[in-house]
Amino acid sequence: MDAYLIIGNTHTRKSSIVRCLSGCFSRSLRDIQLRDGKTQLRLYARAGSIQETRKTPDEFLAEVPRARCAAVLCCLLPEAQPNEPELYPDASTYVARFKAAGMRIRAIAVLGQNAGGLRGPHLRQFPQAPTAPVNLTASEVREFFGWV
């Protein structure tokens, strides 16, 4: 399964970007047209960071297969949830757990400055996302993800 991730602190418009990209309000299946114009991607989109919605990495990994999709789009906070960091860890812990479960991380869009220590060729920062018009950021993220 492919994973497209959006990482950012609170108030960086993570959920708004997911809604712009997928049209989902909370969580749902969507078909996304890829840039090649031939392929559609069956995507499970989930607005709201996984930590804020109180899902452990394993609970989220159990939730995704029920959607019967080829990819997932979700949000993560860069840092662990302060009240229960052992249950809801930082983004790098979630990403490591996703990879260990066989997910292919296709792209990570970081809204703002805090990438949670993550680095790599599939990561791009959007430092102006918290203040730029949300449709502009969504357009830039869509292009980065390779979606129409």
LOFIKE-128706 format. One record per atom (N, C-alpha, C, CB): x, y, z; residue in one letter. Coordinates in steps of 0.001 Angstrom, whole numbers, padded with zeros to 6 digits, always signed. Glycine has a CB too. Layout:
# LOFIKE-128706
XYZA
...
END
This chain:
# LOFIKE-128706
+000835-001175+000000M
+000000+000000+000000M
+000883+001243+000000M
-000952-000005+001210M
+000461+002238-000761D
+001179+003512-000837D
+000649+004473+000222D
+001046+004136-002247D
+001529+005313+000746A
+001126+006304+001742A
+001574+007692+001303A
+001714+005959+003129A
+000649+008628+001392Y
+000896+010046+001162Y
+000607+010729+002497Y
-000001+010636-000027Y
+001599+011397+003042L
+001482+011945+004387L
+001571+013461+004384L
+002555+011367+005284L
+000814+014058+005283I
+000885+015492+005516I
+001254+015675+006980I
-000471+016218+005157I
+002368+016348+007212I
+002872+016549+008570I
+002896+018042+008870I
+004290+015925+008744I
+002476+018381+010069G
+002524+019780+010482G
+002046+019950+011905G
+001690+020638+009553G
+002474+021026+012522N
+001998+021379+013856N
+000513+021709+013798N
+002800+022572+014432N
-000096+021934+014950T
-001488+022358+014961T
-001606+023707+014257T
-002032+022441+016413T
-002733+023937+013650H
-003048+025184+012940H
-002166+025420+011707H
-002903+026357+013887H
-001716+024345+011074T
-000985+024496+009805T
-001850+024069+008618T
+000317+023668+009832T
-003126+023815+008879R
-004118+023528+007840R
-004013+022128+007237R
-003992+024535+006749R
-003565+021180+008024K
-003450+019801+007537K
-004793+019262+007044K
-002902+018894+008643K
-005813+019361+007881S
-007137+018833+007512S
-007715+019571+006319S
-008101+018930+008694S
-007502+020870+006259S
-008004+021648+005117S
-007366+021178+003820S
-007734+023148+005322S
-006086+020871+003859I
-005395+020386+002656I
-005940+019019+002251I
-003864+020304+002896I
-006148+018119+003220V
-006729+016807+002901V
-008098+016989+002259V
-006843+015926+004175V
-008893+017894+002798R
-010228+018127+002239R
-010142+018704+000823R
-011028+019077+003148R
-009210+019616+000596C
-009027+020176-000756C
-008563+019107-001742C
-008010+021333-000726C
-007669+018239-001312L
-007106+017226-002203L
-008091+016103-002509L
-005852+016648-001593L
-008912+015752-001526S
-009728+014550-001677S
-011230+014794-001686S
-009407+013606-000591S
-011675+015906-001126G
-013099+016157-001012G
-013746+015457+000168G
-013778+015742-002261G
-012963+014772+000981C
-013545+014086+002141C
-013635+015044+003319C
-012707+012839+002524C
-014631+014843+004173F
-014761+015695+005349F
-013971+015124+006516F
-016234+015857+005736F
-014180+013856+006815S
-013506+013228+007950S
-012635+012064+007481S
-014534+012740+008986S
-013265+011071+006918R
-012551+009927+006346R
-013440+009238+005334R
-012111+008932+007447R
-012866+008871+004214S
-013646+008191+003186S
-012743+007700+002071S
-014724+009119+002624S
-013314+006884+001210L
-012626+006394+000019L
-012825+007386-001117L
-013140+004986-000383L
-011775+007615-001873R
-011845+008529-003011R
-011016+007954-004152R
-011344+009955-002623R
-011400+008303-005371D
-010597+007984-006548D
-009861+009249-006944D
-011480+007438-007730D
-008552+009163-007052I
-007698+010296-007385I
-007064+010035-008743I
-006608+010528-006291I
-007166+010994-009629Q
-006555+010881-010952Q
-005068+011215-010846Q
-007262+011821-011978Q
-004237+010319-011320L
-002799+010566-011326L
-002412+011398-012539L
-002020+009243-011315L
-001262+012008-012461R
-000805+012925-013503R
-000674+012255-014862R
+000516+013526-013111R
-000408+010948-014904D
-000252+010276-016200D
-001541+010253-017013D
+000233+008858-015991D
-002670+010597-016370G
-003944+010684-017071G
-004604+009353-017332G
-003754+011378-018349G
-003927+008258-017088K
-004459+006934-017367K
-004875+006201-016106K
-003444+006120-018113K
-004210+006498-015019T
-004366+005729-013801T
-005165+006489-012753T
-003013+005353-013248T
-006089+005772-012128Q
-006773+006309-010959Q
-006267+005571-009731Q
-008322+006180-011094Q
-006150+006296-008650L
-005670+005747-007400L
-006844+005665-006429L
-004512+006608-006815L
-007154+004459-005955R
-008204+004276-004936R
-007566+004604-003594R
-008809+002794-004950R
-008051+005659-002948L
-007384+006271-001812L
-008301+006332-000594L
-006903+007666-002176L
-007757+005959+000552Y
-008446+006164+001826Y
-007913+007465+002403Y
-008229+004951+002823Y
-008750+008487+002423A
-008345+009804+002921A
-008885+009984+004328A
-008851+010943+001987A
-008030+010556+005187R
-008394+010746+006584R
-007913+012114+007039R
-007799+009627+007475R
-008867+013021+007306A
-008523+014357+007798A
-008290+014282+009304A
-009647+015391+007461A
-007543+015213+009827G
-007219+015218+011256G
-006011+014354+011519G
-008409+014733+012093G
-005105+014854+012326S
-003894+014062+012580S
-004249+012796+013347S
-002848+014889+013367S
-003533+011760+013063I
-003799+010465+013686I
-003646+010567+015202I
-002853+009384+013120I
-002639+011302+015662Q
-002441+011435+017106Q
-003611+012174+017758Q
-001124+012170+017397Q
-004094+013240+017138E
-005198+014015+017714E
-006500+013227+017738E
-005396+015303+016935E
-006660+012303+016812T
-007864+011469+016799T
-007669+010198+017618T
-008246+011110+015362T
-006565+010158+018338R
-006263+009118+019324R
-006229+007709+018726R
-007283+009165+020436R
-005435+007581+017667K
-005179+006277+017060K
-003688+005963+017200K
-005621+006253+015554K
-003396+004823+017770T
-002009+004381+017838T
-001580+003960+016433T
-001832+003204+018866T
-000278+003820+016204P
+000151+003332+014879P
-000508+002004+014512P
+001672+003172+014845P
-000568+001068+015472D
-001160-000237+015177D
-002661-000157+014924D
-000890-001194+016315D
-003362+000718+015647E
-004796+000882+015406E
-005051+001457+014017E
-005420+001789+016477E
-004224+002406+013618F
-004387+002974+012277F
-004086+001923+011212F
-003469+004201+012090F
-003022+001147+011418L
-002680+000100+010455L
-003777-000958+010360L
-001357-000557+010839L
-004524-001185+011419A
-005649-002124+011381A
-006863-001503+010691A
-006024-002568+012805A
-007000-000194+010771E
-008139+000518+010164E
-008033+000565+008635E
-008225+001949+010721E
-006855+000769+008127V
-006664+001004+006697V
-007085-000164+005809V
-005232+001319+006438V
-006730-001410+006099P
-007126-002504+005181P
-008629-002673+005026P
-006547-003802+005663P
-009390-002274+006022R
-010854-002378+005908R
-011389-001495+004790R
-011524-001998+007234R
-010625-000496+004399A
-011056+000401+003325A
-010873-000215+001940A
-010290+001704+003405A
-010100-001278+001841R
-009852-001957+000557R
-009416-000968-000517R
-011112-002707+000093R
-008275-000364-000294C
-007772+000662-001195C
-006304+000394-001519C
-007945+002067-000576C
-005780+001161-002453A
-004387+001009-002859A
-003463+001995-002167A
-004267+001169-004345A
-004054+003040-001555A
-003225+004085-000951A
-003980+004763+000182A
-002797+005126-002008A
-003211+005482+000986V
-003785+006223+002099V
-003210+007635+002107V
-003509+005505+003449V
-004054+008590+002471L
-003653+009976+002681L
-004044+010321+004109L
-004324+010958+001633L
-003042+010676+004933C
-003345+010987+006324C
-002406+012062+006853C
-003250+009727+007190C
-002763+012572+008026C
-002001+013652+008663C
-001338+013161+009943C
-002916+014855+008968C
-000180+013733+010227L
+000543+013440+011466L
+001059+014730+012074L
+001712+012459+011210L
+001096+014750+013390L
+001791+015821+014091L
+003268+015469+014129L
+001220+016033+015532L
+004160+016449+014027P
+005587+016126+014065P
+006042+015592+015416P
+006394+017345+013715P
+005428+016066+016495E
+005798+015664+017850E
+004731+014748+018434E
+005999+016900+018753E
+005114+013984+019441A
+004173+013094+020126A
+003100+013907+020839A
+004913+012186+021130A
+001953+013273+021040Q
+000912+013928+021821Q
+001429+014080+023256Q
-000437+013111+021778Q
+001418+015279+023805P
+002080+015509+025091P
+001506+014719+026270P
+002016+016951+025412P
+000210+014457+026284N
-000393+013766+027417N
-000150+012262+027420N
-001858+014026+027433N
+000007+011674+026249E
+000210+010228+026146E
+001208+009908+025033E
-001133+009507+025887E
+002462+010331+025191P
+003443+010149+024113P
+003759+008690+023793P
+004711+010851+024474P
+003594+007800+024749E
+003875+006389+024480E
+002809+005763+023587E
+003974+005613+025790E
+001570+006251+023675L
+000497+005738+022814L
+000452+006425+021462L
-000837+005898+023500L
+000690+007742+021467Y
+000565+008544+020257Y
+001887+009271+020020Y
-000622+009556+020367Y
+002856+008557+019476P
+004221+009088+019350P
+004367+010106+018219P
+005193+007950+019125P
+005588+010498+017976D
+005887+011491+016949D
+005754+010903+015545D
+007294+012049+017150D
+005808+011791+014555A
+005627+011384+013154A
+006654+010353+012710A
+005704+012595+012245A
+007896+010516+013132S
+008926+009569+012678S
+008643+008157+013187S
+010318+010025+013149S
+008066+008026+014360T
+007707+006695+014883T
+006573+006091+014058T
+007293+006784+016379T
+005564+006902+013737Y
+004482+006409+012883Y
+005021+005982+011517Y
+003396+007490+012712Y
+005869+006807+010923V
+006414+006487+009599V
+007216+005189+009654V
+007301+007643+009079V
+008038+005027+010677A
+008825+003792+010820A
+007906+002581+010963A
+009771+003888+012041A
+006840+002733+011717R
+005889+001626+011899R
+005153+001324+010597R
+004874+001960+013015R
+004786+002364+009838F
+004139+002155+008542F
+005059+001381+007601F
+003742+003504+007910F
+006317+001789+007552K
+007287+001105+006683K
+007466-000349+007109K
+008648+001834+006709K
+007559-000585+008407A
+007719-001951+008913A
+006521-002830+008553A
+007912-001932+010432A
+005352-002220+008422A
+004141-002956+008052A
+004014-003131+006540A
+002911-002240+008591A
+004977-002601+005775G
+004969-002790+004325G
+004440-001627+003510G
+004178-003970+004006G
+004100-000533+004147M
+003649+000637+003383M
+004827+001263+002652M
+002976+001681+004311M
+004563+001744+001446R
+005556+002495+000673R
+005236+003975+000833R
+005556+002069-000850R
+006144+004716+001418I
+005933+006144+001612I
+006239+006832+000286I
+006830+006711+002778I
+005207+007278-000402R
+005359+007907-001712R
+005741+009374-001609R
+004080+007771-002503R
+005146+010081-000635A
+005435+011506-000500A
+005028+011983+000885A
+004706+012322-001589A
+005829+012919+001404I
+005530+013554+002685I
+005554+015055+002458I
+006553+013125+003805I
+004410+015693+002677A
+004301+017147+002584A
+004327+017706+003997A
+002998+017584+001823A
+005301+018557+004269V
+005426+019176+005588V
+004886+020595+005491V
+006915+019168+006091V
+003833+020869+006258L
+003228+022194+006260L
+003867+022998+007387L
+001671+022114+006429L
+004525+024079+007040G
+005257+024860+008030G
+006713+024418+008088G
+004604+024728+009411G
+007319+024593+009239Q
+008763+024361+009385Q
+009135+023037+010032Q
+009357+025458+010183Q
+008238+022419+010796N
+008603+021279+011635N
+008328+019954+010942N
+007851+021336+012951N
+009377+019279+010500A
+009247+017970+009857A
+009384+016832+010848A
+010281+017817+008766A
+009523+017151+012127G
+009633+016105+013138G
+010883+015264+012995G
+008437+015220+013082G
+011924+015832+012434G
+013177+015102+012265G
+013229+014221+011031G
+013423+014267+013458G
+012153+014167+010273L
+012138+013341+009058L
+012897+014039+007937L
+010685+013042+008616L
+013560+013228+007135R
+014274+013721+005967R
+014157+012670+004869R
+015774+014034+006302R
+014462+013058+003668G
+014467+012075+002594G
+014033+012663+001274G
+013582+010923+002945G
+014227+011892+000219P
+013920+012378-001129P
+012427+012534-001396P
+014505+011443-002146P
+011597+011903-000599H
+010149+011976-000818H
+009488+013008+000085H
+009514+010612-000588H
+010292+013897+000660L
+009771+014908+001579L
+009978+016297+000999L
+010447+014796+002958L
+008938+017110+001100R
+009045+018505+000669R
+008353+019392+001687R
+008430+018707-000746R
+009007+020479+002042Q
+008425+021427+002981Q
+007666+022519+002234Q
+009515+022043+003871Q
+006564+022924+002830F
+005749+024029+002347F
+005704+025051+003489F
+004289+023550+001911F
+006776+025838+003634P
+006911+026701+004812P
+005853+027791+004917P
+008255+027336+004808P
+005271+028207+003808Q
+004268+029273+003841Q
+002847+028754+004031Q
+004338+030074+002570Q
+002671+027442+004165A
+001338+026845+004253A
+000454+027434+005348A
+001470+025383+004476A
+000980+027744+006524P
+000088+028276+007563P
-000510+029653+007243P
+000836+028360+008857P
+000097+030395+006334T
-000398+031741+006036T
-000816+031934+004577T
+000657+032751+006383T
-000379+031085+003689A
-000737+031195+002271A
-002197+030773+002077A
+000211+030320+001388A
-002840+031239+001002P
-004203+030765+000712P
-004213+029234+000608P
-004742+031403-000610P
-005192+028601+001235V
-005215+027147+001313V
-005294+026502-000074V
-006391+026691+002166V
-005987+027144-001020N
-006075+026552-002361N
-004723+026573-003069N
-007116+027297-003204N
-003893+027561-002786L
-002546+027617-003363L
-001688+026490-002810L
-001884+028981-003078L
-001718+026308-001491T
-000952+025213-000885T
-001448+023864-001382T
-001043+025274+000645T
-002759+023688-001464A
-003318+022422-001946A
-002866+022135-003374A
-004853+022451-001874A
-002835+023156-004203S
-002370+022991-005580S
-000903+022555-005621S
-002554+024299-006362S
-000089+023163-004793E
+001336+022807-004742E
+001541+021386-004213E
+002103+023806-003863E
+000776+021005-003194V
+000879+019644-002652V
+000393+018635-003685V
+000061+019508-001339V
-000706+018941-004375R
-001226+018047-005423R
-000161+017805-006495R
-002508+018644-006067R
+000503+018858-006905E
+001574+018729-007900E
+002713+017859-007366E
+002110+020118-008298E
+003104+018097-006122F
+004164+017306-005483F
+003791+015831-005404F
+004455+017841-004081F
+002522+015544-005086F
+002074+014156-004998F
+001926+013494-006366F
+000760+014091-004262F
+001896+014280-007431G
+001732+013715-008772G
+000277+013447-009121G
+002519+012436-008891G
-000626+014205-008518W
-002057+014057-008761W
-002541+015182-009653W
-002845+014040-007436W
-003616+014934-010402V
-004225+015966-011232V
-005128+016807-010369V
-005008+015355-012415V
END
